[in-house]
Amino acid sequence: MINLADYKMTDASGIGIYVGTYAKYNSGSIFGMWIDLESVSDADEFFEVCRALHSDEDDPEFMMQDYQGFQEELYHESMSADDVERVLEYISLDEDDG
């Protein structure tokens, strides 16, 4: 079972993505959470956290509403598992590698 508190970004200078859903947004809500990307090991875990966060929807369509701590070129409103893996790879680089 996912404990969302373990994945919530609490550091204002952290690396994360704010994840809501299109259904909520289209209903006038921006409910979501900043997910700390340094707390997830891979895209599967990231999307597992997203599903737990939006478990009130049968088939949530995730909307990445904001990002922080990585290059804008890596961010998309509708990110795939491959997109998330690229971000995770980028943030795992040492300063000498990047």
LOMITI-436951 format. One record per residue: residue number from 1; residue in three letters; x, y, z of N, C-alpha, C in turn. Coordinates in steps of 0.2 Angstrom, whole numbers. Layout:
+------+-------+-------+-------+-------+-------+-------+-------+-------+-------+-------+
! timi ! kelum !   n_X !   n_Y !   n_Z !  ca_X !  ca_Y !  ca_Z !   c_X !   c_Y !   c_Z !
+------+-------+-------+-------+-------+-------+-------+-------+-------+-------+-------+
!  NUM !   ALA !     X !     Y !     Z !     X !     Y !     Z !     X !     Y !     Z !
...
+------+-------+-------+-------+-------+-------+-------+-------+-------+-------+-------+
REM end
This chain:
+------+-------+-------+-------+-------+-------+-------+-------+-------+-------+-------+
! timi ! kelum !   n_X !   n_Y !   n_Z !  ca_X !  ca_Y !  ca_Z !   c_X !   c_Y !   c_Z !
+------+-------+-------+-------+-------+-------+-------+-------+-------+-------+-------+
!    1 !   MET !     4 !    -6 !     0 !     0 !     0 !     0 !     4 !     6 !     0 !
!    2 !   ILE !     3 !    11 !    -4 !     6 !    17 !    -5 !     5 !    22 !     1 !
!    3 !   ASN !    10 !    25 !     4 !     9 !    30 !     9 !    11 !    36 !     5 !
!    4 !   LEU !     6 !    40 !     3 !     7 !    46 !    -1 !    12 !    51 !     3 !
!    5 !   ALA !    12 !    51 !     9 !    16 !    56 !    13 !    24 !    54 !    11 !
!    6 !   ASP !    25 !    48 !    10 !    32 !    46 !     8 !    34 !    49 !     1 !
!    7 !   TYR !    30 !    51 !    -3 !    31 !    54 !    -9 !    30 !    61 !   -10 !
!    8 !   LYS !    27 !    64 !    -5 !    25 !    71 !    -6 !    31 !    76 !    -6 !
!    9 !   MET !    32 !    80 !   -10 !    38 !    85 !   -10 !    37 !    90 !    -5 !
!   10 !   THR !    42 !    90 !     0 !    41 !    95 !     5 !    46 !   101 !     5 !
!   11 !   ASP !    51 !   100 !     1 !    57 !   104 !     0 !    55 !   109 !    -6 !
!   12 !   ALA !    55 !   115 !    -5 !    53 !   120 !   -10 !    59 !   120 !   -15 !
!   13 !   SER !    64 !   118 !   -14 !    70 !   118 !   -19 !    70 !   110 !   -22 !
!   14 !   GLY !    66 !   106 !   -21 !    66 !    99 !   -23 !    65 !    98 !   -30 !
!   15 !   ILE !    65 !    92 !   -32 !    64 !    90 !   -39 !    57 !    86 !   -39 !
!   16 !   GLY !    52 !    89 !   -43 !    46 !    86 !   -43 !    41 !    88 !   -49 !
!   17 !   ILE !    35 !    84 !   -49 !    30 !    86 !   -54 !    24 !    86 !   -50 !
!   18 !   TYR !    20 !    91 !   -51 !    13 !    92 !   -48 !     8 !    88 !   -53 !
!   19 !   VAL !     5 !    83 !   -50 !     1 !    78 !   -54 !    -7 !    79 !   -52 !
!   20 !   GLY !   -11 !    81 !   -56 !   -18 !    81 !   -56 !   -21 !    76 !   -61 !
!   21 !   THR !   -27 !    77 !   -62 !   -30 !    73 !   -68 !   -34 !    78 !   -72 !
!   22 !   TYR !   -35 !    76 !   -79 !   -39 !    80 !   -83 !   -46 !    80 !   -81 !
!   23 !   ALA !   -49 !    75 !   -78 !   -56 !    75 !   -76 !   -57 !    80 !   -70 !
!   24 !   LYS !   -53 !    81 !   -66 !   -53 !    85 !   -60 !   -52 !    92 !   -63 !
!   25 !   TYR !   -47 !    93 !   -67 !   -46 !   100 !   -70 !   -52 !   102 !   -74 !
!   26 !   ASN !   -55 !    98 !   -78 !   -61 !   100 !   -82 !   -67 !   101 !   -78 !
!   27 !   SER !   -67 !    99 !   -72 !   -72 !   100 !   -67 !   -71 !   106 !   -63 !
!   28 !   GLY !   -65 !   110 !   -64 !   -64 !   116 !   -60 !   -59 !   115 !   -54 !
!   29 !   SER !   -56 !   109 !   -54 !   -52 !   107 !   -48 !   -45 !   106 !   -50 !
!   30 !   ILE !   -40 !   109 !   -47 !   -33 !   107 !   -48 !   -30 !   103 !   -43 !
!   31 !   PHE !   -34 !    99 !   -39 !   -32 !    94 !   -34 !   -27 !    90 !   -37 !
!   32 !   GLY !   -21 !    89 !   -33 !   -16 !    85 !   -35 !   -11 !    85 !   -29 !
!   33 !   MET !    -5 !    83 !   -31 !     1 !    83 !   -26 !     7 !    84 !   -30 !
!   34 !   TRP !    12 !    88 !   -27 !    19 !    88 !   -29 !    22 !    81 !   -27 !
!   35 !   ILE !    24 !    77 !   -32 !    27 !    71 !   -31 !    35 !    72 !   -31 !
!   36 !   ASP !    38 !    70 !   -26 !    45 !    71 !   -26 !    49 !    65 !   -30 !
!   37 !   LEU !    52 !    67 !   -35 !    55 !    63 !   -40 !    61 !    59 !   -37 !
!   38 !   GLU !    64 !    62 !   -32 !    69 !    58 !   -29 !    67 !    53 !   -24 !
!   39 !   SER !    60 !    52 !   -23 !    58 !    47 !   -19 !    55 !    41 !   -23 !
!   40 !   VAL !    55 !    41 !   -29 !    53 !    36 !   -33 !    59 !    32 !   -37 !
!   41 !   SER !    58 !    26 !   -38 !    64 !    22 !   -41 !    63 !    22 !   -48 !
!   42 !   ASP !    57 !    22 !   -51 !    56 !    21 !   -58 !    49 !    24 !   -60 !
!   43 !   ALA !    48 !    24 !   -67 !    41 !    26 !   -69 !    36 !    22 !   -66 !
!   44 !   ASP !    36 !    16 !   -66 !    31 !    11 !   -63 !    29 !    14 !   -56 !
!   45 !   GLU !    34 !    15 !   -52 !    32 !    17 !   -45 !    29 !    24 !   -45 !
!   46 !   PHE !    32 !    29 !   -50 !    29 !    35 !   -50 !    21 !    35 !   -52 !
!   47 !   PHE !    20 !    31 !   -57 !    13 !    30 !   -59 !     8 !    26 !   -54 !
!   48 !   GLU !    11 !    22 !   -50 !     8 !    19 !   -44 !     6 !    24 !   -39 !
!   49 !   VAL !    10 !    29 !   -38 !     9 !    34 !   -33 !     3 !    39 !   -36 !
!   50 !   CYS !     4 !    40 !   -42 !    -2 !    44 !   -46 !    -8 !    41 !   -45 !
!   51 !   ARG !    -9 !    34 !   -46 !   -15 !    30 !   -46 !   -17 !    30 !   -39 !
!   52 !   ALA !   -13 !    30 !   -34 !   -15 !    30 !   -27 !   -18 !    37 !   -25 !
!   53 !   LEU !   -15 !    42 !   -27 !   -17 !    49 !   -26 !   -24 !    50 !   -29 !
!   54 !   HIS !   -25 !    47 !   -35 !   -31 !    49 !   -38 !   -36 !    42 !   -38 !
!   55 !   SER !   -36 !    39 !   -33 !   -40 !    32 !   -33 !   -47 !    34 !   -33 !
!   56 !   ASP !   -49 !    40 !   -32 !   -56 !    41 !   -32 !   -59 !    41 !   -39 !
!   57 !   GLU !   -55 !    40 !   -44 !   -57 !    40 !   -51 !   -55 !    33 !   -54 !
!   58 !   ASP !   -60 !    30 !   -58 !   -59 !    23 !   -60 !   -53 !    22 !   -65 !
!   59 !   ASP !   -52 !    27 !   -69 !   -47 !    27 !   -74 !   -44 !    34 !   -75 !
!   60 !   PRO !   -40 !    36 !   -70 !   -38 !    43 !   -71 !   -33 !    44 !   -77 !
!   61 !   GLU !   -34 !    50 !   -80 !   -29 !    52 !   -85 !   -25 !    58 !   -82 !
!   62 !   PHE !   -19 !    56 !   -80 !   -15 !    60 !   -76 !   -13 !    67 !   -80 !
!   63 !   MET !   -13 !    72 !   -77 !   -11 !    79 !   -80 !    -5 !    82 !   -76 !
!   64 !   MET !     0 !    82 !   -79 !     6 !    85 !   -76 !     6 !    93 !   -76 !
!   65 !   GLN !     4 !    96 !   -71 !     2 !   103 !   -71 !     7 !   107 !   -69 !
!   66 !   ASP !    13 !   105 !   -67 !    19 !   109 !   -66 !    25 !   105 !   -64 !
!   67 !   TYR !    31 !   108 !   -65 !    37 !   104 !   -64 !    42 !   109 !   -60 !
!   68 !   GLN !    47 !   105 !   -57 !    52 !   109 !   -54 !    58 !   105 !   -53 !
!   69 !   GLY !    64 !   108 !   -55 !    70 !   105 !   -53 !    74 !   101 !   -59 !
!   70 !   PHE !    71 !   102 !   -65 !    74 !    98 !   -71 !    72 !   103 !   -77 !
!   71 !   GLN !    75 !   101 !   -82 !    75 !   105 !   -89 !    68 !   105 !   -91 !
!   72 !   GLU !    66 !   111 !   -94 !    59 !   112 !   -97 !    58 !   107 !  -103 !
!   73 !   GLU !    63 !   106 !  -106 !    63 !   101 !  -112 !    60 !    94 !  -110 !
!   74 !   LEU !    61 !    92 !  -104 !    59 !    85 !  -102 !    52 !    85 !   -99 !
!   75 !   TYR !    49 !    91 !   -99 !    42 !    91 !   -96 !    37 !    91 !  -101 !
!   76 !   HIS !    32 !    88 !  -100 !    26 !    88 !  -104 !    19 !    87 !  -100 !
!   77 !   GLU !    14 !    90 !  -102 !     8 !    89 !   -98 !     5 !    82 !   -98 !
!   78 !   SER !     6 !    78 !  -103 !     4 !    71 !  -103 !    10 !    67 !  -104 !
!   79 !   MET !    14 !    65 !   -98 !    20 !    62 !   -98 !    19 !    54 !   -98 !
!   80 !   SER !    22 !    51 !  -103 !    22 !    43 !  -103 !    27 !    41 !   -98 !
!   81 !   ALA !    27 !    34 !   -98 !    32 !    31 !   -93 !    39 !    32 !   -96 !
!   82 !   ASP !    40 !    32 !  -103 !    47 !    34 !  -106 !    49 !    41 !  -104 !
!   83 !   ASP !    44 !    46 !  -104 !    46 !    53 !  -102 !    48 !    53 !   -95 !
!   84 !   VAL !    45 !    50 !   -90 !    46 !    50 !   -83 !    53 !    46 !   -82 !
!   85 !   GLU !    55 !    41 !   -86 !    61 !    38 !   -85 !    67 !    43 !   -87 !
!   86 !   ARG !    66 !    47 !   -93 !    71 !    51 !   -95 !    72 !    57 !   -90 !
!   87 !   VAL !    67 !    59 !   -86 !    68 !    64 !   -81 !    72 !    61 !   -75 !
!   88 !   LEU !    70 !    55 !   -73 !    73 !    51 !   -68 !    80 !    50 !   -69 !
!   89 !   GLU !    82 !    48 !   -76 !    89 !    47 !   -78 !    93 !    54 !   -77 !
!   90 !   TYR !    89 !    59 !   -80 !    92 !    66 !   -80 !    94 !    68 !   -72 !
!   91 !   ILE !    90 !    67 !   -68 !    91 !    69 !   -61 !    96 !    65 !   -57 !
!   92 !   SER !    97 !    59 !   -60 !   102 !    55 !   -56 !   109 !    56 !   -59 !
!   93 !   LEU !   110 !    60 !   -64 !   116 !    61 !   -66 !   120 !    65 !   -61 !
!   94 !   ASP !   127 !    64 !   -60 !   131 !    68 !   -56 !   132 !    74 !   -60 !
!   95 !   GLU !   134 !    80 !   -56 !   136 !    86 !   -59 !   141 !    85 !   -65 !
!   96 !   ASP !   146 !    81 !   -64 !   151 !    80 !   -69 !   148 !    77 !   -75 !
!   97 !   ASP !   143 !    73 !   -75 !   140 !    69 !   -80 !   136 !    74 !   -85 !
!   98 !   GLY !   133 !    79 !   -81 !   128 !    83 !   -85 !   131 !    89 !   -88 !
+------+-------+-------+-------+-------+-------+-------+-------+-------+-------+-------+
REM end
